[in-house]
């Protein structure tokens, strides 16, 4: 006698005593999976190959002026006044390998993992759209070059994308999201406002408890680090350079004749007209900077407070000039080409070199060089190996995402949202609407693009961590409903 058995989706009839159908063999499932996600696997494979060729062509790593600071903190654990110690902790974890090549290999893996996260998050979109969203992070030559540099940006990008991916999951792992945001903040301070963004996302979805939980999970490690910072310097915060960087930002427009600063701030004035001044970063590091010329190191509490007051006065007295300056710097993110900025020295660090470069010496202290040799247990530098390096350089000439295309990608989600609203005869906004999934990665990408020009200056490497989030937002905006991967 037949007996009916039901499951959640189908009703099937099985005879008593008849054997159960055999599960699909694993090889067959693997083949089916590869067919369904074939285009993405092809892009991922190509991205992996490009990174392998990069590691063969530039051994073991490319250096940046900031690299020394991170290495010093590895061997002298203490909060740095300019950069939090998250990236140094990452380097410390890989110290047993005694190879900067291990760091770049790990960063390339993080770049590939970021592409996987974008594809997984975009599973509600058509697969070709989800695959296209991963192309900039997996195949962009400048992204690969950034991963090969001894700087914090590749790690920061992965942490932020992972946090956003887990937030968008059907069942968000809120504690993990908070810890990832904390790690991102302690890697680059621009991660701090992202905690507010994610908390606001949960509030918009009427999940007040989750919003509070993510804030607690994110702030607990940051506050603990702040306690370490206070114990070291007797200053509140996680870095001691916010005023200095904002001062440098305002020096692109600050006019002391308009500001009429008090006597103690006049020492920071530059008599040159703004259009004849050097890039903002020079006011932090150059010896002829009014701030650098002050007694003691640039980042003392007194100098940072003085610089912060000068910057605040400049913004209050010249708000339109400040806004114009920020928009001008932000606009550099969206030009088609890559004009040299802020100067040739920094610009060249983002290009794969044709000959073996020496480690950067402009900001290097002998301590940083010596500790770099200790970490590597040998000489430091970059060996350029042909023909692999030549292949990478040739690819860098064509394999990049133009800034204008990035701007178009950012415009896709709001444009599609407005189109859907208008075609449906609905209001553009409604308090009862749940926020669309694209809004979280989109707002995060916008913040990552806007904050550096607002508080420091434009830098090409600051743009790249926003790219996978912008692409993810565009992919999610193409489809409103859920889709099974």
C-alpha positions as CSV (number, residue, x, y, z in Angstrom):
1,X,0.0,0.0,0.0
2,X,1.5,3.4,-1.0
3,X,2.3,5.9,1.8
4,X,2.4,9.6,1.0
5,X,5.2,11.8,2.4
6,X,5.2,15.6,2.3
7,X,8.0,18.1,2.6
8,X,8.0,21.9,2.4
9,X,7.9,22.1,-1.3
10,X,6.8,18.9,-3.1
11,X,4.6,15.9,-2.5
12,X,6.0,12.6,-3.5
13,X,4.8,9.0,-3.3
14,X,7.1,6.3,-2.0
15,X,6.2,2.6,-1.8
16,X,6.8,0.9,1.6
17,X,10.1,-1.0,1.4
18,X,11.3,0.9,-1.7
19,X,14.8,2.4,-1.2
20,X,15.2,6.1,-0.8
21,X,16.5,8.0,-3.8
22,X,20.2,8.4,-3.7
23,X,21.6,11.9,-3.1
24,X,23.4,13.6,-5.9
25,X,27.1,12.6,-5.9
26,X,29.4,15.4,-4.7
27,X,31.3,15.6,-8.1
28,X,28.0,16.1,-9.9
29,X,26.9,18.8,-7.4
30,X,30.3,20.5,-7.9
31,X,29.8,20.5,-11.7
32,X,26.3,21.8,-11.3
33,X,27.6,24.6,-9.0
34,X,30.3,25.5,-11.4
35,X,27.9,25.7,-14.3
36,X,25.5,28.0,-12.3
37,X,28.3,30.3,-11.2
38,X,30.6,29.8,-14.1
39,X,31.1,33.4,-15.1
40,X,32.0,34.4,-11.6
41,X,34.4,31.5,-11.2
42,X,36.1,32.6,-14.4
43,X,36.5,36.2,-13.1
44,X,37.7,34.9,-9.7
45,X,40.3,32.6,-11.5
46,X,41.6,35.5,-13.6
47,X,41.8,37.7,-10.5
48,X,43.8,34.9,-8.8
49,X,46.2,34.6,-11.7
50,X,46.8,38.3,-11.8
51,X,47.7,38.3,-8.2
52,X,50.1,35.3,-8.6
53,X,51.8,37.1,-11.5
54,X,52.1,40.2,-9.3
55,X,53.8,38.3,-6.5
56,X,56.2,36.7,-9.0
57,X,57.0,40.1,-10.5
58,X,57.4,42.2,-7.4
59,X,59.1,40.3,-4.5
60,X,58.2,40.4,-1.7
61,X,56.2,43.6,-1.4
62,X,56.0,47.3,-2.4
63,X,56.7,49.9,0.3
64,X,54.9,53.1,1.1
65,X,56.0,55.9,3.5
66,X,53.4,54.8,6.1
67,X,54.9,51.3,6.1
68,X,57.6,52.2,8.5
69,X,55.2,53.4,11.2
70,X,53.3,50.1,11.1
71,X,56.5,48.0,11.4
72,X,57.8,50.1,14.3
73,X,54.5,49.4,16.2
74,X,54.9,45.7,15.6
75,X,58.0,45.7,17.7
76,X,57.2,48.5,20.1
77,X,53.5,48.0,20.8
78,X,51.9,51.3,21.7
79,X,49.2,53.5,20.1
80,X,50.5,55.7,17.3
81,X,49.6,59.4,17.3
82,X,48.7,59.3,13.6
83,X,47.4,55.9,12.8
84,X,45.6,53.3,15.0
85,X,47.4,50.0,15.5
86,X,45.0,47.6,13.8
87,X,47.2,47.1,10.7
88,X,50.3,46.6,12.9
89,X,48.4,43.9,14.8
90,X,47.7,42.2,11.4
91,X,51.4,42.4,10.6
92,X,52.2,41.0,14.1
93,X,50.0,38.0,13.5
94,X,52.1,37.2,10.4
95,X,55.5,37.9,12.0
96,X,56.3,34.2,12.5
97,X,56.7,33.9,8.7
98,X,59.4,36.6,8.8
99,X,58.4,37.7,5.3
100,X,56.7,40.8,4.0
101,X,55.7,38.4,1.2
102,X,53.4,36.7,3.6
103,X,51.7,40.0,4.3
104,X,51.1,40.7,0.6
105,X,49.9,37.2,0.0
106,X,47.4,37.6,2.9
107,X,46.2,40.9,1.5
108,X,45.7,39.4,-2.0
109,X,43.6,36.7,-0.4
110,X,41.6,39.4,1.4
111,X,41.1,41.1,-2.0
112,X,39.8,37.8,-3.5
113,X,37.6,37.2,-0.4
114,X,36.1,40.7,-0.9
115,X,35.1,39.8,-4.4
116,X,33.4,36.6,-3.1
117,X,31.5,38.6,-0.4
118,X,30.3,41.0,-3.1
119,X,29.0,38.1,-5.2
120,X,27.4,36.4,-2.3
121,X,25.7,39.6,-1.2
122,X,24.5,40.3,-4.7
123,X,22.8,36.9,-5.0
124,X,19.4,38.6,-5.3
125,X,20.4,40.2,-8.6
126,X,20.8,38.3,-11.9
127,X,24.0,36.3,-11.8
128,X,25.6,38.3,-14.7
129,X,25.0,41.5,-12.7
130,X,26.4,40.0,-9.5
131,X,29.5,38.8,-11.5
132,X,29.9,42.3,-13.1
133,X,29.8,43.8,-9.6
134,X,32.9,41.8,-8.6
135,X,35.0,42.8,-11.6
136,X,36.4,46.1,-10.2
137,X,37.7,44.5,-7.0
138,X,38.9,41.3,-8.6
139,X,40.5,42.7,-11.8
140,X,41.4,46.3,-11.3
141,X,45.2,46.7,-11.5
142,X,45.3,49.5,-9.0
143,X,43.3,47.4,-6.5
144,X,45.9,44.6,-7.0
145,X,48.7,47.1,-6.6
146,X,47.1,48.4,-3.4
147,X,47.0,44.9,-2.0
148,X,50.7,44.6,-2.8
149,X,51.6,47.7,-0.8
150,X,52.4,47.5,2.9
151,X,49.5,49.8,3.9
152,X,46.2,49.2,5.7
153,X,43.7,49.8,3.0
154,X,43.2,46.3,1.7
155,X,42.6,45.0,5.2
156,X,40.3,47.9,5.9
157,X,38.3,47.3,2.8
158,X,37.8,43.6,3.6
159,X,36.6,44.4,7.2
160,X,34.1,46.9,6.0
161,X,32.7,44.8,3.2
162,X,32.5,41.8,5.5
163,X,30.6,43.9,8.1
164,X,28.1,45.1,5.4
165,X,27.7,41.6,4.0
166,X,26.8,40.2,7.5
167,X,24.5,43.1,8.1
168,X,22.6,42.3,4.9
169,X,22.4,38.6,5.7
170,X,18.9,37.1,6.3
171,X,19.9,36.5,9.9
172,X,22.5,39.2,10.6
173,X,25.3,38.2,13.0
174,X,25.2,41.4,15.0
175,X,28.1,40.7,17.4
176,X,30.3,39.8,14.5
177,X,29.2,43.0,12.6
178,X,30.1,45.1,15.6
179,X,33.5,43.5,16.0
180,X,34.3,43.9,12.3
181,X,33.4,47.6,12.5
182,X,35.6,48.0,15.6
183,X,38.5,46.3,13.7
184,X,37.9,48.6,10.7
185,X,37.9,51.6,13.0
186,X,41.2,50.5,14.6
187,X,42.7,50.0,11.2
188,X,41.6,53.3,9.7
189,X,39.8,56.0,11.8
190,X,37.4,56.6,8.9
191,X,35.6,53.5,10.1
192,X,34.1,55.3,13.1
193,X,31.1,56.9,11.3
194,X,30.3,53.5,9.7
195,X,29.2,52.3,13.2
196,X,26.5,55.0,13.1
197,X,25.5,54.1,9.6
198,X,25.0,50.4,10.4
199,X,23.1,51.3,13.7
200,X,20.9,53.6,11.7
201,X,20.2,50.8,9.2
202,X,18.8,48.6,12.0
203,X,16.8,51.5,13.4
204,X,15.2,52.1,9.9
205,X,14.2,48.5,9.9
206,X,12.7,48.9,13.4
207,X,15.2,46.6,15.1
208,X,16.2,48.8,18.0
209,X,17.7,46.0,20.0
210,X,20.0,45.0,17.2
211,X,21.0,48.6,16.7
212,X,22.0,48.9,20.3
213,X,23.8,45.6,20.3
214,X,25.9,46.5,17.2
215,X,26.9,49.8,18.8
216,X,28.0,48.1,22.1
217,X,29.9,45.4,20.2
218,X,31.7,48.0,18.1
219,X,32.4,50.5,20.8
220,X,33.7,48.1,23.4
221,X,37.0,47.4,21.6
222,X,37.4,51.0,20.5
223,X,36.9,52.3,24.1
224,X,39.4,49.7,25.3
225,X,41.9,50.9,22.7
226,X,41.1,54.5,23.8
227,X,42.0,53.5,27.4
228,X,45.3,52.3,26.2
229,X,45.8,55.5,24.2
230,X,45.0,57.6,27.3
231,X,47.3,55.5,29.5
232,X,50.1,56.2,27.0
233,X,49.6,59.9,26.2
234,X,47.1,61.1,28.8
235,X,44.9,62.2,25.9
236,X,41.3,61.2,25.0
237,X,40.9,59.5,21.7
238,X,42.4,56.8,19.5
239,X,44.7,59.1,17.6
240,X,46.2,62.5,18.3
241,X,46.3,64.0,14.8
242,X,42.7,65.0,14.0
243,X,43.4,68.7,14.5
244,X,46.6,68.6,12.4
245,X,44.9,66.9,9.5
246,X,41.9,69.2,9.5
247,X,44.3,72.2,9.6
248,X,46.1,70.8,6.6
249,X,42.8,70.5,4.8
250,X,41.8,74.1,5.4
251,X,45.1,75.5,4.2
252,X,43.9,75.0,0.7
253,X,41.6,78.0,1.2
254,X,42.3,79.6,4.6
255,X,42.8,83.4,4.3
256,X,44.0,85.0,7.6
257,X,42.9,88.4,6.3
258,X,39.3,87.1,6.3
259,X,39.6,85.0,9.4
260,X,41.3,87.6,11.6
261,X,42.7,84.9,13.9
262,X,43.8,85.7,17.5
263,X,47.6,86.2,18.1
264,X,48.2,82.6,19.1
265,X,46.8,81.3,15.9
266,X,48.5,83.7,13.6
267,X,51.7,81.6,13.7
268,X,49.8,79.0,11.6
269,X,49.0,81.4,8.7
270,X,50.5,81.1,5.3
271,X,51.0,84.4,3.6
272,X,51.0,82.8,0.1
273,X,47.7,83.0,-1.9
274,X,45.8,79.7,-1.8
275,X,46.4,79.0,-5.5
276,X,50.1,79.1,-4.9
277,X,50.2,76.8,-2.0
278,X,51.4,73.2,-2.0
279,X,49.1,70.2,-1.6
280,X,47.5,69.9,1.9
281,X,49.6,67.1,3.0
282,X,52.7,69.3,2.9
283,X,51.4,71.2,5.9
284,X,51.7,68.1,7.9
285,X,55.2,66.8,6.8
286,X,57.1,69.6,5.1
287,X,59.8,71.3,7.1
288,X,58.7,74.8,5.9
289,X,55.1,74.2,7.2
290,X,54.1,76.8,9.8
291,X,52.8,73.9,12.0
292,X,56.0,71.8,11.6
293,X,58.1,74.8,12.5
294,X,56.5,75.0,16.0
295,X,58.4,73.7,19.0
296,X,58.3,70.0,19.7
297,X,56.9,67.3,17.4
298,X,53.9,68.1,15.2
299,X,51.5,65.9,17.0
300,X,51.8,67.0,20.6
301,X,48.5,67.7,22.3
302,X,49.2,71.5,22.3
303,X,50.0,71.6,18.6
304,X,47.1,69.4,17.7
305,X,44.7,71.6,19.7
306,X,46.1,74.7,18.2
307,X,45.8,73.3,14.7
308,X,42.2,72.2,15.4
309,X,41.2,75.7,16.6
310,X,42.7,77.3,13.5
311,X,40.8,74.8,11.3
312,X,37.5,75.4,13.1
313,X,37.9,79.1,12.7
314,X,38.7,78.8,9.0
315,X,35.6,76.7,8.4
316,X,33.3,79.0,10.4
317,X,34.6,82.2,8.7
318,X,34.9,80.7,5.2
319,X,32.2,78.0,4.9
320,X,31.6,78.5,1.2
321,X,35.3,78.3,0.5
322,X,35.5,75.1,2.6
323,X,32.6,73.5,0.8
324,X,34.1,74.4,-2.6
325,X,37.5,73.0,-1.6
326,X,35.9,69.7,-0.4
327,X,33.9,69.4,-3.6
328,X,37.0,70.1,-5.7
329,X,38.9,67.4,-3.9
330,X,36.0,65.0,-4.1
331,X,35.7,65.6,-7.8
332,X,39.1,64.1,-8.3
333,X,37.5,60.7,-7.5
334,X,35.4,60.9,-10.7
335,X,37.7,62.0,-13.4
336,X,38.3,59.7,-16.3
337,X,42.1,59.6,-16.2
338,X,44.6,59.5,-13.3
339,X,46.3,62.9,-13.2
340,X,49.4,63.2,-11.0
341,X,48.2,64.2,-7.5
342,X,49.2,65.3,-4.8
343,X,52.8,65.0,-6.2
344,X,54.8,62.7,-8.3
345,X,56.4,60.9,-5.4
346,X,53.1,59.8,-3.9
347,X,51.5,59.1,-7.3
348,X,54.4,56.9,-8.3
349,X,53.8,54.6,-5.3
350,X,50.5,53.6,-7.0
351,X,52.2,52.6,-10.2
352,X,54.1,49.3,-10.6
353,X,57.7,50.3,-11.0
354,X,59.9,49.3,-14.0
355,X,63.1,49.0,-11.9
356,X,63.6,47.8,-8.3
357,X,62.9,50.8,-6.1
358,X,64.5,51.5,-2.8
359,X,62.2,51.6,0.3
360,X,60.8,55.2,0.6
361,X,63.2,57.4,2.5
362,X,61.4,60.7,2.7
363,X,59.8,60.0,6.1
364,X,61.9,57.0,7.1
365,X,63.7,56.9,10.5
366,X,66.6,54.6,10.8
367,X,64.6,52.7,13.5
368,X,61.9,51.9,10.9
369,X,64.5,50.6,8.4
370,X,66.3,48.5,11.1
371,X,63.0,47.0,12.4
372,X,62.0,46.2,8.8
373,X,65.1,44.2,8.4
374,X,64.4,42.5,11.7
375,X,60.9,41.6,10.6
376,X,62.2,40.2,7.2
377,X,65.3,38.7,8.9
378,X,67.2,40.1,5.9
379,X,67.4,43.2,3.6
380,X,64.3,45.0,2.8
381,X,63.3,46.3,-0.6
382,X,61.5,45.2,-3.8
383,X,63.0,43.0,-6.4
384,X,61.5,43.5,-9.9
385,X,61.5,40.2,-11.8
386,X,60.8,40.0,-15.5
387,X,58.9,39.0,-17.5
388,X,56.2,38.9,-14.8
389,X,56.6,42.5,-13.8
390,X,56.3,43.7,-17.4
391,X,53.1,41.8,-17.8
392,X,51.6,43.5,-14.7
393,X,52.7,46.9,-15.9
394,X,51.2,46.4,-19.3
395,X,47.9,45.2,-17.7
396,X,47.9,48.3,-15.4
397,X,47.7,50.5,-18.5
398,X,44.3,49.1,-19.4
399,X,42.9,47.2,-16.4
400,X,41.4,49.9,-14.2
401,X,38.0,51.4,-13.3
402,X,37.9,55.1,-14.5
403,X,36.5,57.5,-11.9
404,X,33.7,58.6,-14.3
405,X,32.5,55.0,-14.4
406,X,32.5,54.9,-10.6
407,X,30.3,58.0,-10.5
408,X,27.9,56.3,-13.0
409,X,27.8,53.2,-10.7
410,X,27.0,55.4,-7.7
411,X,24.1,57.0,-9.6
412,X,22.5,53.7,-10.6
413,X,20.7,52.9,-7.3
414,X,19.0,56.3,-6.7
415,X,18.2,56.5,-10.4
416,X,16.5,53.1,-10.4
417,X,14.7,53.8,-7.2
418,X,13.2,57.1,-8.6
419,X,12.2,55.3,-11.8
420,X,10.4,52.6,-9.9
421,X,8.6,55.0,-7.7
422,X,7.5,57.2,-10.5
423,X,6.4,54.3,-12.7
424,X,4.4,52.9,-9.8
425,X,2.7,56.2,-9.0
426,X,4.1,56.2,-5.5
427,X,5.7,58.9,-3.4
428,X,9.5,59.0,-3.6
429,X,9.7,58.5,0.2
430,X,7.5,57.0,2.8
431,X,8.1,56.6,6.5
432,X,6.4,53.2,6.4
433,X,8.7,51.8,3.8
434,X,11.6,49.5,4.8
435,X,14.9,50.7,3.4
436,X,16.0,48.9,0.2
437,X,19.0,46.6,0.6
438,X,21.2,48.8,-1.7
439,X,20.9,51.8,0.7
440,X,23.4,50.4,3.2
441,X,26.4,49.7,0.9
442,X,25.6,52.8,-1.1
443,X,25.6,55.2,1.9
444,X,28.8,53.5,3.2
445,X,30.5,54.0,-0.1
446,X,29.5,57.6,-0.3
447,X,30.8,58.2,3.2
448,X,34.2,56.5,2.4
449,X,34.5,58.8,-0.6
450,X,33.4,62.1,1.1
451,X,35.2,61.9,4.5
452,X,38.9,62.0,3.4
453,X,38.4,65.1,1.2
454,X,36.5,66.7,4.0
455,X,39.0,66.1,6.8
456,X,42.3,65.5,5.1
457,X,42.7,65.4,1.3
458,X,42.0,63.3,-1.7
459,X,44.2,60.3,-2.3
460,X,43.8,57.6,-4.9
461,X,44.1,54.8,-2.4
462,X,41.3,56.2,-0.3
463,X,38.9,55.7,-3.2
464,X,39.4,52.0,-3.8
465,X,37.8,50.6,-0.6
466,X,34.5,52.4,-1.6
467,X,34.4,50.7,-5.0
468,X,33.2,47.2,-4.1
469,X,30.4,48.7,-1.9
470,X,29.3,51.0,-4.7
471,X,29.2,48.1,-7.1
472,X,27.3,45.9,-4.6
473,X,24.7,48.7,-4.2
474,X,24.3,49.0,-7.9
475,X,23.8,45.2,-8.2
476,X,21.3,45.1,-5.4
477,X,19.3,48.0,-6.9
478,X,18.7,46.1,-10.1
479,X,16.3,43.6,-8.4
480,X,13.9,44.5,-5.7
481,X,12.8,41.0,-4.7
482,X,14.7,38.1,-3.1
483,X,16.4,35.5,-5.2
484,X,17.7,32.1,-4.3
485,X,21.4,31.6,-5.3
